[in-house]
Amino acid sequence: MPETKNYDEKYISVFAETSRWLDIYFSGKNPDFTPPYKLLGLTPFRKRVAEIMLSIPYGEVATYNDIAKQIASERGISIMSAQAVGGAVGHNPICIIIPCHRVVGSDGSLTGYGGGLENKKALLCCEKSAFIIDAEACLDNKNDSSIDFTK
């Protein structure tokens, strides 16, 4: 017996824009727009970290310490905790679109990605990031359907 629909289907532009952005991104291209979104319930500090992550160019990375130094400078203080930045990055509610995968450790390590470090590496490979030295590994994974972006 066919399932009865208890809802109305309708076009929602934010879903269409987000879908279009993701299609462009996962085709290996840099989307030239950001789909509309709302960040609700974030502290001003977490919101500022999200804004800085959005400013990291496609295919490039910044360190937690880079972000901490930028916020310290904006606030007129001498130092800001990179660990506090890491906590804010970890609370990013819109991964990929707000590119927390572009934030790396000061020593260049791929640290702290809620979606798993293999997925962080895969996203940077998708962006053809100069940060990922092992281009061979990116090529090996290009058609690897075992990379799970849903974790």
N, C-alpha and C positions, 0 to 999 in steps of 0.2 A: 504494500500500500504506500503510495507516495506521501511524503511528509508535507504537512500543511504549513504554509508560511504564516507566521504570526507577526509579520513586520512588513513595512513598505520599503522597497529599494528606491534610493534616490541618489542623484549625483551630488557629491560633496567635493567642492573644488580643492580643498586642502588635501584630500586623499589623492586626487588626480595629479596635483602638483608634486606631491611627495613621491608618488609612483613614477612620474616622469623624471624627477631628480635621481631616484635610485636606479632607474634604467640607464640613464646617462652615465652615472658614476660606475656602475658595474660593467659597463661596456668599455671601461678604461679611459674615459674622458672626464675632464673637469667640468661639472655643471656650472653654467655662468649665472646661476641664481641660487637663492636659498629658499626653500618652500616656507610658507608662513608657519609660525609656531608660537606658542606661549610657554614661557617658563614660569610655572606657578609654584609658590611655596619655597623658593630658593632664598637664602640669605643674600644680602648685598655682595658679600665676598664670593659666594658660589656663582652668583650671576656675573660678576666681573670676570671670574676665571672662565666661564663659558664664553663671554664676549671675546676674551683673548684667544681662546681655542679657535673661535671662528675666524680670527685674523691670521692664523697660521696657514700659509699658502699650500695649496694642493701639491703633494709630492715632497713637501718639506717637513721638518720636525722642529720642535722646540723642547727644551728641557723643563722639568718642574722648577728648577732653579731659575731659568730664564723668566718664567712667569712670576715667580716669587720676587725677583729683582724688579720687574716692571711694576708690580703692585706696590712694593716698598717705595719706589721712586714716586709713583702717583700719590701716595699717602704722606710723603715727606718723612719717611722713617728710614733708618739705616739698614734694617734687615727684616725679611719676612721668611717664615718657615716654608721650605720646599715641601715638607711633610704635610703642612696645612693645605698647600696647593694640591698635593696628591689626594688628600681627602675630598677636596672639592671636585677634582677631576673624576674621582670614583663615584660621585653622586650625579654625574651627568645623566639627565633623564632622556636625552635624545642622541644616542650614540650614532656614529657615522656622519650624520648631518652636522652635529656639533662634534668636530673631529678629535675626540679624546685619544684616538689611536695615534695621533701625531705628536703626543707628548711622551718623551722618553727620559730615562735616567741621565744624570749628569755625566756618567761614564759611557753613555751611548747604549746602555742596556735597554732591552724591551721589557719594561717592568709595568706591573699594575694595570692590566687590562681585564675588566670584568668579563669580557667575551672570550677570554683565553688568549694566551700569548701567540699561539699559532694563527689565530684569526687576526690579531693585531699585525703580525708579520704579513699575512695575506692581504690585508687592506693596504698596507704600505706598498706591497708588490703591485697591487691593482693600480696604485697611483704612480707606479714606476719611480718610486722615491729613490733619490740618490743615496739616502741614508742606508738602504738595504744594499750592502756590498755584494751579497751573494746572489747576483743576477741569475746565475744558473738555477738556484733554488726556486726563484720566482718563475722561471720558464718551466721548470719541472712541475710546478703546482698550477700552471695556467689552466690546464684542462682537468684538474684534479677535483672531481666531484665529492671527494671525501672531506674537503674543507667545509666545515659547518659554521655558517654565519649566524645560526640561530641560538648558539649556546650563550 
